[in-house]
Amino acid sequence: MKSYLIYLSALLIVLFMGCNEGIDPITRVDPGPDQSAPIINIQYPTEGTAISVYETVTSINIKFEVTDDIEIATVKVDLDGSELASYSSSDFPDYRRFIEELTYDNLTDGPHVLMITGTDLDGKTTTSTVNFSKEPPYETRYAGEVFYMPFDDDMIDLVSVTRPTVVGNPGFAGESVAGSNAYAGAENAYLTFPTAGLFDNEFSAVFWMKVNAVPDRAGILVAGPEDTANPDAQNNRTKGFRFFRENAGGMQRFKLNVGRGEADSWFDGGAAADVDPNADEWVHFAFTIGQSEAAVYINGQPVKQGPLDGGMSVEGIDVLSIMSGAPRFTGWNHLSDRSYMDELRLFNRALSQGDILSIIADEGGAVGYVPKYDGETFYMPFDGSNKDLISGKSATIIGTPTFTEEAKEGSAYEGAEESYLTFPTAGLLGEEFSAAFWYKPNADPTRAGILVIGPPDAENPDAMNKRTSGFRFFREGGETNQIFKLNVGRGDGESWFDGGATATVDPTAVDWIHLAFTISSSESVVYINGEVVKQDAFTGVDWTDCDILSIMSGAPRFVGWNHKADLSIMDELRLFNKALTQEEVKTIIADEQ
């Protein structure tokens, strides 16, 4: 016992000496001068946040952070000029950083101003302000609207005030077409929603997407029956619908499949339903399912329409999948879509094209121009730009074409040597096609391409002239006689529409002329000033490898016979996904006179 006490005493002496000799005592360190005012970071709400909930009065969780280089003295939170909370140094466990989440339970409809003020020990003050709003309970804007999910920092159907089941970890895009945010897809992530109340005898869906080509195929909206025979690769297509996308030579092709009860119907627009995923642009999609037909629209333009015998069967359709084919349409690997989606609306009726265009305009879409004529897919007036007003996209300019005030209306395109425009054909091609435009001919050079959609010619890369697909509309002749000709590729060969003397114009004796041509599945027609100059039967156009439209030149796909840049003037170019009648051609002429 005595030895133990001696040992303990010695240990205490060592510790005491260490505190005074081996280890420095704790002393205050001067933090230096207070140079900066507090920094305030308001995490929620952010500027422009629009809170949409069913209740007229709701709660909000205000999240913020205040930091200072030395020490925070006070923090004050005001909403609409009234103090919600104040904090002092005793509330700051970390005297340089204060993180807080404050709940306010009495937020009413209308605009609001959140103001947070931080003051440091030296008296320097910072105030940060955010303007946000609480929207009144959503009231449907359109006839037949049964579902509206804007994805504004939340995933909720504002019509039923119901949240979907969230599978995986989808997120928000940090950008949008309208509102404060949009849905961002992720691997193995999607939403499901009960279909009760969504379906009637008719159905439509409209939404915006910014397409991500990874993965190269995905489901977008699917409402299908359970496939008990293939539980791990479901693909029962006899009922409901499947709207999805697939790779098509680097483009993404959008398709609709509808189940009629005993079988299914396909609505595949081919190249007309292609979207370039590399464009990094918001694109508007819609599809409608009626009792006798269905249609797919891209940017308000129909890319596929067709009969639907007996309409859609909704038997056993209990779940809607959003941004994936899972769980009911996975047999062909149409899984989660990693694209962005915004402003998803569903309807219990088949929308018209006018309805769809109105929604696009209401949501601030860039489409702008509302097509004036049935089937119009492209309108380039050349009024100071080479932009298609329907898609909002500009043509690629080759060389140095110009604009001239010598025009039918506004300004017009004027050709130049080795100059022309190209434009992607996505959304322009279908079973039928027409073009109509005004033209002031210049016979120098004596031959030129005017409008060409053709395939590349790998065998003749410097003198391309492959004519088995697409079309070539061009002129050739002499100084006083220019013949306008159309060549169309059928896939197995080509067909010529050459009116000879009837399709000949003297450039020295005419001013503006109107040119048009139509291509259907059974015939093609060439018009000059609304009159038929050549009409003949053929078996329909083939669009294989036809990815670009050349305007005012045969280059690059039709130069083997020297049909290059046209130095003539062109105005009011319109393209259509239908074969215009002669009456429709004359109507366009009369409207533009």
Wavefront OBJ file of the C-alpha trace (Angstrom):
o trace
v 0.000 0.000 0.000
v 2.809 2.383 0.813
v 4.551 1.686 -2.498
v 1.278 2.349 -4.370
v 0.879 5.778 -2.739
v 4.448 6.679 -3.603
v 3.833 5.727 -7.249
v 0.616 7.801 -7.441
v 2.323 10.838 -5.937
v 5.140 10.633 -8.453
v 2.645 10.465 -11.348
v 0.801 13.560 -10.164
v 4.083 15.464 -9.923
v 5.005 14.513 -13.506
v 1.602 15.605 -14.817
v 1.803 18.914 -12.973
v 5.252 19.622 -14.315
v 4.149 18.691 -17.844
v 1.308 21.172 -17.734
v 3.648 23.968 -16.772
v 6.827 22.984 -18.558
v 6.195 20.511 -21.465
v 2.764 21.744 -22.804
v 1.805 25.354 -23.538
v -1.146 26.680 -21.567
v -4.296 27.674 -23.574
v -4.107 31.324 -24.552
v -6.372 33.527 -26.685
v -5.204 34.038 -30.292
v -5.943 37.401 -31.897
v -8.120 36.677 -34.976
v -6.947 39.861 -36.666
v -9.000 42.748 -38.000
v -12.660 42.208 -38.973
v -12.421 42.889 -42.709
v -15.599 41.429 -44.254
v -19.312 41.773 -43.693
v -21.325 38.565 -43.198
v -22.138 36.389 -46.215
v -25.724 35.148 -46.551
v -26.772 32.157 -48.637
v -30.547 31.630 -48.908
v -30.996 28.034 -50.044
v -34.810 27.995 -50.109
v -36.848 29.648 -51.405
v -34.749 30.882 -54.293
v -35.440 33.888 -56.502
v -38.598 33.268 -58.535
v -39.717 30.138 -56.684
v -43.436 29.553 -57.291
v -44.998 27.319 -54.640
v -47.997 25.413 -55.992
v -50.056 23.426 -53.503
v -53.720 22.634 -53.128
v -54.180 24.538 -49.845
v -54.848 28.285 -49.835
v -52.601 28.581 -46.756
v -49.488 26.439 -46.442
v -46.180 26.164 -44.640
v -42.694 26.871 -45.969
v -39.304 25.731 -44.735
v -36.878 28.618 -45.061
v -33.299 27.355 -45.339
v -30.298 29.666 -45.087
v -26.688 29.985 -43.991
v -24.804 33.003 -42.558
v -21.000 33.113 -42.316
v -18.499 35.740 -41.157
v -14.710 35.995 -41.138
v -14.608 36.764 -37.370
v -17.895 36.371 -35.520
v -21.627 36.735 -36.169
v -23.438 39.012 -33.737
v -27.096 38.831 -34.861
v -29.270 37.396 -37.622
v -32.797 38.579 -38.427
v -35.404 36.999 -40.735
v -38.207 39.160 -42.185
v -41.089 38.115 -44.453
v -43.049 40.833 -46.226
v -41.717 43.435 -43.804
v -42.579 41.539 -40.604
v -40.001 39.865 -38.416
v -40.246 36.081 -38.301
v -37.216 35.351 -36.121
v -34.050 36.869 -34.690
v -30.918 35.156 -33.428
v -28.047 36.330 -31.212
v -24.557 35.034 -30.394
v -25.939 32.513 -27.889
v -27.719 30.793 -30.821
v -24.500 30.236 -32.773
v -22.587 27.118 -31.660
v -20.094 27.977 -34.378
v -19.685 31.709 -34.010
v -18.470 32.109 -37.594
v -21.173 29.970 -39.275
v -24.907 29.727 -38.641
v -27.080 27.188 -40.534
v -30.810 27.304 -39.927
v -34.108 25.888 -41.191
v -37.089 27.972 -40.138
v -40.679 26.813 -40.675
v -43.405 29.382 -41.320
v -46.952 27.983 -41.211
v -49.089 30.831 -42.546
v -47.997 31.434 -46.153
v -50.881 32.772 -48.240
v -51.416 33.184 -51.979
v -49.546 35.919 -53.791
v -46.044 37.429 -54.045
v -43.713 37.440 -51.041
v -40.386 39.015 -50.114
v -37.955 37.193 -47.819
v -35.214 39.318 -46.262
v -32.369 37.969 -44.110
v -29.975 40.359 -42.363
v -26.686 39.363 -40.749
v -24.545 41.649 -38.531
v -21.050 40.921 -37.220
v -19.352 42.108 -33.976
v -17.854 45.092 -35.763
v -21.313 46.301 -36.808
v -20.990 45.464 -40.511
v -24.319 44.331 -41.967
v -25.391 42.314 -45.005
v -28.977 41.905 -46.230
v -30.059 39.302 -48.777
v -33.500 39.407 -50.418
v -35.472 36.784 -52.360
v -38.738 37.327 -54.226
v -40.999 34.293 -54.466
v -44.685 33.512 -54.643
v -47.350 31.091 -53.575
v -49.626 30.223 -56.437
v -53.334 29.745 -55.810
v -54.623 26.161 -56.050
v -54.267 25.007 -59.652
v -57.343 25.312 -61.828
v -57.283 23.373 -65.092
v -56.513 25.640 -68.043
v -57.677 23.450 -70.896
v -60.779 21.407 -71.669
v -60.343 17.780 -70.681
v -57.135 18.364 -68.687
v -56.937 15.655 -66.003
v -53.266 15.790 -64.978
v -50.619 18.521 -64.763
v -47.110 17.986 -63.406
v -44.910 21.110 -63.902
v -41.872 19.690 -62.012
v -41.262 23.056 -60.338
v -38.908 21.776 -57.643
v -41.552 19.193 -56.780
v -43.151 16.104 -58.293
v -46.892 16.410 -57.831
v -49.966 16.309 -60.042
v -51.621 19.662 -59.345
v -55.030 18.530 -60.630
v -55.516 15.677 -58.141
v -52.878 17.000 -55.696
v -51.321 13.536 -55.700
v -47.648 12.653 -55.606
v -46.322 9.829 -57.765
v -44.382 6.863 -56.528
v -40.709 7.707 -57.032
v -38.501 4.810 -58.137
v -34.748 5.303 -57.885
v -33.263 8.776 -57.685
v -34.567 11.109 -60.381
v -33.695 14.756 -59.856
v -34.266 18.248 -61.165
v -32.589 19.790 -64.192
v -31.800 23.271 -62.918
v -33.480 24.645 -66.064
v -36.935 24.574 -67.584
v -39.227 25.726 -70.361
v -41.657 27.235 -67.865
v -41.637 27.602 -64.094
v -38.624 27.111 -61.870
v -37.421 23.612 -62.782
v -37.823 20.420 -64.809
v -37.520 16.662 -64.252
v -34.037 15.185 -64.776
v -33.903 11.482 -65.474
v -31.357 9.133 -63.942
v -30.352 5.507 -64.368
v -33.002 3.090 -63.028
v -35.175 6.041 -62.000
v -38.744 6.931 -62.967
v -42.199 7.814 -61.620
v -45.399 5.810 -61.506
v -48.918 7.139 -61.068
v -52.319 5.449 -60.677
v -54.414 5.714 -63.838
v -57.788 6.101 -62.088
v -59.503 9.140 -63.622
v -56.973 9.600 -66.431
v -58.595 7.583 -69.211
v -61.849 7.896 -71.065
v -62.649 6.853 -74.623
v -59.910 9.258 -75.734
v -56.518 10.321 -74.391
v -53.780 12.874 -75.111
v -50.417 13.795 -73.598
v -48.298 16.918 -74.146
v -44.893 17.781 -72.678
v -41.448 19.215 -73.381
v -38.205 17.219 -73.511
v -34.519 18.004 -73.844
v -33.366 14.698 -75.293
v -30.382 12.781 -73.925
v -29.298 10.011 -76.307
v -27.880 7.976 -73.398
v -29.232 5.353 -73.213
v -29.933 5.027 -76.935
v -33.491 3.799 -76.300
v -35.932 4.502 -73.476
v -39.571 4.556 -72.472
v -41.153 7.971 -71.959
v -44.832 7.483 -71.125
v -46.241 3.973 -70.764
v -49.598 2.674 -69.547
v -49.813 -1.023 -70.281
v -51.201 -4.227 -68.829
v -49.195 -6.633 -66.707
v -47.428 -9.332 -68.702
v -47.730 -12.352 -66.404
v -46.122 -14.622 -69.002
v -42.930 -12.518 -68.991
v -42.658 -10.926 -65.530
v -38.981 -10.022 -65.965
v -39.281 -8.667 -69.538
v -42.847 -7.398 -69.823
v -44.139 -6.557 -73.298
v -47.908 -7.081 -73.495
v -48.984 -4.522 -76.103
v -52.619 -5.505 -76.580
v -53.914 -2.697 -74.362
v -52.954 0.811 -73.311
v -50.117 2.712 -74.989
v -46.343 2.974 -75.139
v -44.597 6.198 -76.198
v -40.848 5.729 -76.493
v -37.683 6.600 -78.409
v -34.948 4.644 -80.189
v -31.659 5.372 -81.934
v -31.977 5.973 -85.684
v -28.523 6.555 -87.133
v -27.569 9.031 -84.428
v -30.983 10.668 -84.308
v -33.634 9.694 -81.783
v -36.864 8.426 -83.351
v -40.113 8.773 -81.375
v -42.796 6.113 -81.727
v -46.266 5.359 -80.362
v -47.778 1.904 -79.938
v -51.459 1.509 -78.989
v -53.251 -1.677 -77.892
v -56.729 -2.219 -79.333
v -57.691 -5.227 -77.183
v -56.664 -8.190 -79.307
v -53.771 -6.570 -81.185
v -51.734 -3.374 -81.398
v -51.278 -0.510 -83.864
v -48.038 1.319 -84.621
v -47.568 5.028 -85.277
v -43.987 5.345 -86.505
v -43.268 8.452 -88.566
v -39.836 7.250 -89.634
v -37.403 10.072 -90.359
v -40.207 12.630 -89.900
v -40.266 11.694 -86.197
v -36.515 12.060 -85.666
v -34.979 14.554 -83.232
v -31.289 15.452 -83.044
v -30.183 14.774 -79.440
v -27.028 16.828 -79.969
v -28.986 20.029 -80.582
v -29.363 20.610 -76.816
v -32.806 22.131 -77.393
v -36.182 21.794 -75.730
v -38.593 20.000 -78.066
v -42.362 19.780 -77.630
v -44.017 16.360 -77.989
v -47.651 15.379 -78.080
v -49.670 12.328 -78.972
v -53.404 11.883 -79.245
v -55.472 8.715 -79.169
v -59.044 8.992 -80.439
v -61.738 6.429 -81.057
v -60.792 6.028 -84.706
v -57.275 7.464 -85.148
v -54.064 8.416 -83.342
v -51.381 10.992 -84.060
v -47.880 11.988 -82.945
v -46.750 15.641 -83.011
v -43.293 17.213 -82.672
v -43.200 20.963 -82.070
v -46.880 21.096 -82.930
v -46.501 19.426 -86.318
v -47.928 15.966 -87.073
v -45.158 13.468 -87.826
v -47.458 10.448 -87.959
v -51.246 10.084 -88.181
v -53.239 6.971 -88.893
v -56.412 4.997 -88.269
v -56.976 3.197 -84.972
v -59.689 0.656 -85.552
v -61.822 0.387 -82.435
v -59.788 2.828 -80.369
v -57.601 2.002 -77.365
v -58.431 -0.716 -74.851
v -57.848 0.304 -71.216
v -58.566 -3.090 -69.666
v -56.064 -3.877 -66.907
v -54.362 -0.470 -67.198
v -53.757 0.588 -63.600
v -50.363 2.318 -63.638
v -48.771 5.073 -65.717
v -44.968 5.102 -65.966
v -43.272 8.457 -66.517
v -39.786 8.554 -68.077
v -39.331 4.795 -68.324
v -40.918 1.734 -69.881
v -40.597 -0.054 -66.546
v -42.287 -2.017 -65.207
v -44.733 -2.898 -68.029
v -42.651 -2.308 -71.197
v -39.127 -3.629 -70.719
v -38.989 -6.600 -73.090
v -37.119 -4.566 -75.711
v -34.978 -2.753 -73.132
v -36.912 0.522 -73.120
v -35.869 1.432 -69.592
v -35.238 4.739 -67.815
v -34.868 7.911 -69.823
v -32.131 10.297 -68.645
v -33.536 13.207 -70.633
v -35.189 16.290 -69.117
v -38.987 16.613 -69.082
v -41.136 19.646 -68.329
v -44.808 20.688 -68.230
v -46.441 17.248 -68.507
v -50.205 17.470 -69.136
v -52.666 14.637 -69.769
v -56.184 14.897 -71.236
v -59.207 12.629 -71.462
v -59.859 13.740 -75.039
v -58.013 13.778 -78.380
v -56.498 17.228 -78.791
v -56.542 18.966 -82.173
v -53.408 20.463 -83.711
v -54.793 23.898 -82.835
v -55.107 22.843 -79.190
v -51.492 21.678 -79.142
v -50.180 24.851 -80.768
v -52.091 26.951 -78.230
v -50.505 25.052 -75.338
v -47.047 25.524 -76.843
v -47.651 29.263 -77.167
v -49.052 29.522 -73.627
v -45.948 27.842 -72.219
v -43.564 30.199 -73.964
v -42.432 27.825 -76.680
v -40.083 29.100 -79.347
v -42.250 27.833 -82.179
v -43.777 31.278 -82.635
v -45.266 31.039 -86.140
v -48.547 29.153 -86.268
v -48.761 27.225 -89.556
v -51.184 28.878 -91.927
v -51.981 25.841 -94.053
v -52.886 22.234 -93.339
v -49.788 20.019 -93.237
v -47.314 22.929 -93.303
v -44.069 21.814 -91.643
v -41.592 24.480 -92.750
v -41.841 28.197 -93.544
v -38.820 30.318 -94.473
v -39.882 33.848 -95.537
v -36.262 35.119 -95.837
v -37.194 38.341 -94.072
v -33.663 39.203 -93.005
v -32.841 35.685 -91.786
v -32.619 32.112 -93.032
v -34.794 30.737 -90.229
v -37.615 28.228 -90.428
v -40.305 29.925 -88.368
v -42.036 26.673 -87.432
v -39.087 24.913 -85.792
v -37.291 28.142 -84.890
v -34.070 26.728 -86.382
v -31.773 28.556 -88.790
v -30.302 27.009 -91.912
v -26.584 26.424 -92.325
v -25.162 29.038 -94.708
v -22.632 27.965 -97.355
v -20.758 30.737 -99.139
v -22.155 34.278 -99.224
v -25.827 34.397 -100.232
v -27.555 37.711 -99.493
v -30.978 39.240 -99.042
v -32.672 41.577 -101.491
v -35.538 44.019 -101.048
v -36.739 42.898 -104.468
v -39.173 40.477 -102.893
v -42.764 39.277 -102.900
v -42.961 40.387 -99.270
v -40.350 41.843 -96.929
v -36.991 40.677 -98.231
v -35.973 37.611 -100.252
v -33.041 35.214 -100.669
v -30.620 36.163 -103.451
v -28.217 33.492 -104.646
v -24.489 33.892 -105.185
v -21.774 31.791 -106.759
v -20.960 28.651 -104.709
v -23.581 29.688 -102.148
v -26.609 27.916 -100.766
v -28.381 26.808 -97.550
v -28.735 23.411 -95.918
v -31.279 22.312 -93.341
v -31.768 19.007 -91.450
v -34.696 16.967 -92.735
v -35.794 15.679 -89.306
v -39.537 16.295 -89.015
v -39.961 17.152 -92.702
v -40.194 13.737 -94.391
v -43.187 11.442 -94.664
v -45.162 9.363 -97.131
v -46.194 12.604 -98.847
v -44.298 15.845 -99.447
v -44.870 19.206 -101.130
v -42.934 22.416 -101.666
v -44.214 25.839 -102.742
v -42.291 29.091 -103.242
v -41.817 32.228 -105.324
v -38.887 32.447 -107.718
v -37.359 35.154 -109.904
v -35.172 33.267 -112.396
v -31.638 34.197 -113.393
v -30.398 32.101 -116.320
v -26.766 32.597 -115.311
v -25.658 29.865 -114.761
v -27.774 28.042 -117.318
v -28.397 25.105 -114.988
v -28.771 24.942 -111.210
v -30.260 22.979 -108.366
v -33.196 24.633 -106.564
v -34.392 22.213 -103.866
v -32.661 18.881 -103.270
v -33.052 16.162 -100.641
v -30.849 13.260 -101.622
v -28.528 10.566 -100.250
v -24.716 10.765 -100.209
v -22.966 9.124 -103.156
v -19.993 7.245 -101.712
v -18.893 6.063 -105.162
v -18.690 9.631 -106.505
v -17.829 11.867 -103.537
v -16.718 14.786 -105.764
v -19.589 14.530 -108.238
v -22.508 13.115 -106.276
v -25.503 11.969 -108.302
v -27.229 9.101 -106.510
v -30.932 9.354 -107.373
v -32.513 6.226 -105.842
v -33.969 8.134 -102.867
v -35.184 11.647 -102.092
v -35.851 14.220 -104.813
v -34.106 16.765 -107.002
v -35.944 19.866 -108.281
v -33.780 21.840 -110.689
v -33.623 23.868 -113.904
v -31.569 23.691 -117.088
v -31.556 25.124 -120.608
v -30.338 28.388 -122.111
v -30.515 32.127 -121.640
v -34.138 32.369 -122.827
v -35.468 28.884 -122.049
v -35.195 27.338 -118.590
v -36.959 23.976 -118.089
v -38.006 23.028 -114.535
v -37.709 19.312 -113.786
v -38.348 16.972 -110.854
v -36.584 13.660 -110.211
v -37.792 11.362 -107.384
v -36.080 8.235 -106.023
v -38.320 5.225 -105.399
v -35.729 3.022 -103.656
v -35.642 0.505 -106.507
v -35.043 3.217 -109.083
v -36.036 6.765 -110.062
v -38.941 8.557 -111.752
v -38.730 11.670 -113.936
v -41.302 14.463 -114.150
v -40.173 16.610 -117.078
v -42.868 18.751 -118.679
v -40.672 19.809 -121.589
v -41.968 22.941 -123.335
v -44.904 23.200 -120.885
v -42.470 23.522 -117.986
v -40.229 26.045 -119.795
v -39.891 29.694 -118.783
v -38.091 32.562 -120.541
v -36.138 34.322 -117.747
v -35.883 37.477 -119.847
v -39.648 37.753 -120.250
v -40.946 37.004 -116.740
v -40.705 38.627 -113.339
v -41.751 36.494 -110.326
v -43.170 33.024 -110.925
v -44.658 30.617 -108.412
v -43.262 27.082 -108.379
v -44.665 24.045 -106.566
v -44.338 20.289 -106.683
v -46.101 17.484 -104.832
v -45.110 13.890 -104.099
v -47.684 11.314 -102.978
v -47.634 7.527 -102.779
v -49.123 7.255 -106.260
v -48.116 10.322 -108.298
v -46.098 13.531 -108.526
v -47.135 16.887 -109.957
v -45.151 19.999 -110.956
v -46.897 23.394 -111.018
v -45.892 26.775 -112.466
v -48.113 29.680 -111.388
v -50.654 27.189 -110.103
v -51.020 25.340 -113.406
v -50.011 21.721 -113.931
v -46.952 21.423 -116.199
v -46.245 17.757 -115.492
v -48.240 15.025 -113.726
v -47.537 11.330 -113.737
v -47.941 8.164 -111.679
v -45.222 6.460 -109.647
v -44.970 4.150 -106.630
v -43.873 6.578 -103.907
v -40.729 8.199 -102.567
v -37.962 6.480 -100.618
v -36.106 8.615 -98.010
v -33.127 6.332 -97.293
v -30.091 8.365 -96.083
v -31.834 11.663 -96.880
v -30.729 13.761 -93.927
v -30.256 17.255 -95.406
v -32.250 19.670 -97.553
v -30.269 21.894 -99.938
v -31.874 25.224 -100.817
v -30.843 27.042 -104.041
v -28.202 24.532 -105.104
v -27.784 20.867 -105.961
v -24.699 20.779 -103.742
v -23.561 18.708 -102.034
v -25.695 15.687 -103.061
v -26.601 16.494 -106.715
v -23.627 17.979 -108.572
v -22.674 15.201 -110.986
v -24.390 17.044 -113.868
v -23.180 20.453 -112.686
v -26.448 21.564 -111.060
v -24.776 23.826 -108.531
v -25.613 27.191 -106.948
v -28.583 29.149 -108.282
v -28.097 32.931 -108.561
v -31.858 33.467 -108.811
v -34.069 35.001 -106.096
v -36.356 32.901 -103.866
v -39.071 33.997 -101.451
v -41.765 32.494 -99.168
v -40.544 28.889 -99.133
v -43.056 26.467 -97.583
v -42.842 22.679 -97.165
v -45.674 20.280 -96.346
v -46.069 16.684 -95.145
v -48.963 16.165 -97.564
v -49.516 16.318 -101.318
v -51.134 19.686 -101.971
v -54.078 19.839 -104.342
v -54.105 22.315 -107.224
v -56.730 24.323 -105.365
v -54.461 24.529 -102.301
v -51.535 25.682 -104.453
v -53.692 28.416 -105.977
v -54.904 29.473 -102.530
v -51.304 29.966 -101.359
v -50.553 32.012 -104.487
v -53.612 34.211 -103.926
v -52.743 34.733 -100.255
v -49.194 35.818 -101.098
v -49.936 38.042 -104.108
l 1 2 3 4 5 6 7 8 9 10 11 12 13 14 15 16 17 18 19 20 21 22 23 24 25 26 27 28 29 30 31 32 33 34 35 36 37 38 39 40 41 42 43 44 45 46 47 48 49 50 51 52 53 54 55 56 57 58 59 60 61 62 63 64 65 66 67 68 69 70 71 72 73 74 75 76 77 78 79 80 81 82 83 84 85 86 87 88 89 90 91 92 93 94 95 96 97 98 99 100 101 102 103 104 105 106 107 108 109 110 111 112 113 114 115 116 117 118 119 120 121 122 123 124 125 126 127 128 129 130 131 132 133 134 135 136 137 138 139 140 141 142 143 144 145 146 147 148 149 150 151 152 153 154 155 156 157 158 159 160 161 162 163 164 165 166 167 168 169 170 171 172 173 174 175 176 177 178 179 180 181 182 183 184 185 186 187 188 189 190 191 192 193 194 195 196 197 198 199 200 201 202 203 204 205 206 207 208 209 210 211 212 213 214 215 216 217 218 219 220 221 222 223 224 225 226 227 228 229 230 231 232 233 234 235 236 237 238 239 240 241 242 243 244 245 246 247 248 249 250 251 252 253 254 255 256 257 258 259 260 261 262 263 264 265 266 267 268 269 270 271 272 273 274 275 276 277 278 279 280 281 282 283 284 285 286 287 288 289 290 291 292 293 294 295 296 297 298 299 300 301 302 303 304 305 306 307 308 309 310 311 312 313 314 315 316 317 318 319 320 321 322 323 324 325 326 327 328 329 330 331 332 333 334 335 336 337 338 339 340 341 342 343 344 345 346 347 348 349 350 351 352 353 354 355 356 357 358 359 360 361 362 363 364 365 366 367 368 369 370 371 372 373 374 375 376 377 378 379 380 381 382 383 384 385 386 387 388 389 390 391 392 393 394 395 396 397 398 399 400 401 402 403 404 405 406 407 408 409 410 411 412 413 414 415 416 417 418 419 420 421 422 423 424 425 426 427 428 429 430 431 432 433 434 435 436 437 438 439 440 441 442 443 444 445 446 447 448 449 450 451 452 453 454 455 456 457 458 459 460 461 462 463 464 465 466 467 468 469 470 471 472 473 474 475 476 477 478 479 480 481 482 483 484 485 486 487 488 489 490 491 492 493 494 495 496 497 498 499 500 501 502 503 504 505 506 507 508 509 510 511 512 513 514 515 516 517 518 519 520 521 522 523 524 525 526 527 528 529 530 531 532 533 534 535 536 537 538 539 540 541 542 543 544 545 546 547 548 549 550 551 552 553 554 555 556 557 558 559 560 561 562 563 564 565 566 567 568 569 570 571 572 573 574 575 576 577 578 579 580 581 582 583 584 585 586 587 588 589 590 591 592 593
